[in-house]
């Protein structure tokens, strides 16, 4: 049955057709059955807040479909996007397992289908299924590596051109290729890209224009094509 935003409503993880290469989508039959009894599913529009930074954690969120933007903010209101979480990822792990507030704000980038498990239920579930620990370690390790990579982009890249070039190259790692180059769907606005690389919207717009003038990229709507990958890479290594 189709639900809001055209999603195929997921009534059970056991019969889900959206399984991703994530451990939480491929647990043992017993763990999956138990997990099913704890989860609830909902659909969210773009721009919905799943949880806020410093809010007391109330459970974990599993992305079944869609993308979620994870951000942190300073006391002055400056925002930095840490990463974009995709389908198959589980959000709020560290906060829930540590009994701490959420470290980030999670906002849907486009319509999403999300499964939710309450904190106490999830902690009990993990305690009853030791194999789940391996999935948790892998996800936390991936999150740590992603945070380190983001620090390299924002802190260690000397120029805005280098930071933006690296971001575009990272996004293109799984891009579709054509004779014209690698096509990348830009999931963020110029303002959000600026928050991702620690810059300003004006700088992002100007730098993209420079990349187009130098025929490094072409841009049509939200689709960017990398026409000269070595040319972009030179900005990263400069």
N, C-alpha and C positions, 0 to 999 in steps of 0.2 A: 504494500500500500504506500502511495506517495504522500508525504507529509509537507509541511511548510518548506518553501524554497526548492521544491522538487526533489527533496531527499527521499530515498527509500527508507522508511522507518525501520529501525533495528530493534527487534523485540528480544533478541538473544544473541550473545556472543558466539554461541554454538552453531548458529545458522547464518551468521553474518557473512555477506558477500563482499565486504569492504576490507577484509583482512590485509594487513600490511606486514612487511618483514620486521615486525617487532615482537619481542617475546610475549608481551601482554596479549597479542593476537594469536599466539600459538602455545598456550599453556596446556598442561595435561587435561584430560577430559574432566577429572575430578575438580581440579582448580578452576577450570572454566565454568563448570556448573555452579560451584560455590560463588564465584565472582558474579555470575549472572544474578544470583539471588540478592546481591548487595547493590548492584548498580541501578541507576536511573538515567534515562536519556532525555535530552532536550535539544531543540534547535535554537540557534541564536542568529540575529541579523548581524551584518557588518557593524562594527563599532560598539558591540556589547562588551561590558566589563565582566569578566569571569570572577576576578578577585583583584584587590588593590594591595599595593605595597604597604607593609606594616599592619595590614588587617589580620586579625587572629585567624589562623588556618582552620578551616572547617571540613576539608576533604580534598581529594585529588580529582583532577579532571583529565579524562582521556579523550584525545582528539580522534574522532571517527572519520570526519570529513572536514576539510577547510584548513585554514591557517590562522595562527594566533601570534600577535605581536607582544613581546615581553620587554618591558621598559623599567628603568629606575629613574628617580628624580632627585634633584638636590633641594635643599631648603629654599634656594632662590627660585625654584621652579624650572630649572634647566632639566631637560629630559634626554636620556640616552637610551637608544634601542639596543638591547643586548643581542637578540636574535629573533628569528621567526620560527616558531614551532609548527611542525607539520603533522599530517595525519599519522597516527600510530604512536605519537609521543604522549607521555603522561606528565601533567603539570602539577606542581605543588608538592613534589616528593620530599624534598629536604625539609620544608616547613612542617609537613604532617608527621614525618618520622621523628623529627627533633622536637615536636611540640612547640614550635616557634611560629611567629607571624610570617606571612608570605614575604619573601625578599623582593619580589617584583610585582608589577602590575601586568595582568594578562588581558588583552583586548583583542577581540576577533577582527581579522582583517577583511573577511568576507563572510557570507553566511556559513555557519558551521553546525555540525552535529556533534554533540559532546556527551560523553558518559561521565557520571559523577558518582563517587563513592565517599560516604561520610568518613571522617577521620578515624573514629573508634573502630568502625567496621573494617577499614582498610588495614589498620595496625593489627587487628585480630586475624585478618585474612593472611597477612604476611607471616605472622607467627605460626599459622597452621599449615603453611605451604612453603617449605624451605627452598624449593626450587625457584621461587619467585625472587629470592635474594640475588640470584645471578642476573636477572633482568634489571633489578634495581641498581646493582653495581655498574652494569653496562651503561644504563641511562645516566647515572650520576657522573660517570667518567666522561661520557659524551658531552654532558653539560659543562663540565670543567674545561674540557678541551676547547669547546666553543667559546667560553668566556675568555680563555687565554688568547684565542685567535682574534677576538674582538678587541682586546687590549692592544695586541700588536697593530691592528688596523688603526685604532684611534690615537694611541700614544706614540708608537714607534715610527709611523709613517710621517715624514717631515712635512709633506705638502698635501693640500686638499686634492690635487690631481692624483697623487699616489694613493690616497685613501679611497677615492671614488673608483679609480681604476681597479684596485684590489677587490672592492666590493662587487663590481660588475663581473670580474673574472671568476670570483667565487660563485656567484649566481649562475654563471654559464657552465659550471662544471658538469651539469647533466642536461645541458641545453640541446635542442634540436639543431642539427647542422644542415646547411644548404650551400649552394655555390656562392651565395652572397655572404655567408658567414654563419656564426652561431646566434640563434635567436633566443632572446631572454625576455620573459614577461616580467615587467617591473611591478612588484607587488606593493610598492610604497610610492607615496607622493614625493615631490621634491623636498617638502618640509620634513617628511619622515626619513628620507634618505639622509638629510642633514643631521637629524637626530641619531642616525645610525653611525655616521662617521665623525661626529663631533664638529660639525661645521654649521654654516648658515644656509638657508634656502637660496639666497641670492648667489652664494658661491657655488652651490650645486648646479643651479640653472646655467650660470656662466661657464662652468667647467664642462658640462655636457655639450654646450654650444661649441666650445673650443674643440672637444673631441670630434664633433660632427664636422667642423670646418677642416680639421686635419684628416678627415675621412677614416677615422678610427672606428667610428660607430655610425649607424643610421637609426633614426627613431621615428616610428609611425604609431601614434596613439601611445599605448602602454607597452608596445613591443619594440625592444631594442635589439638591433643586430650588430654583433661585433664583427666588423669587416677586417680589422687588422689587430689580431691578438698580440703578436710580438710588439706592435707599437704601444699597446696599453701596458704590456709587461715592462716596458722600459721606464714608465712612470713609477711602477712599484719598486723597481730596483735602483732608481736614481738616488 
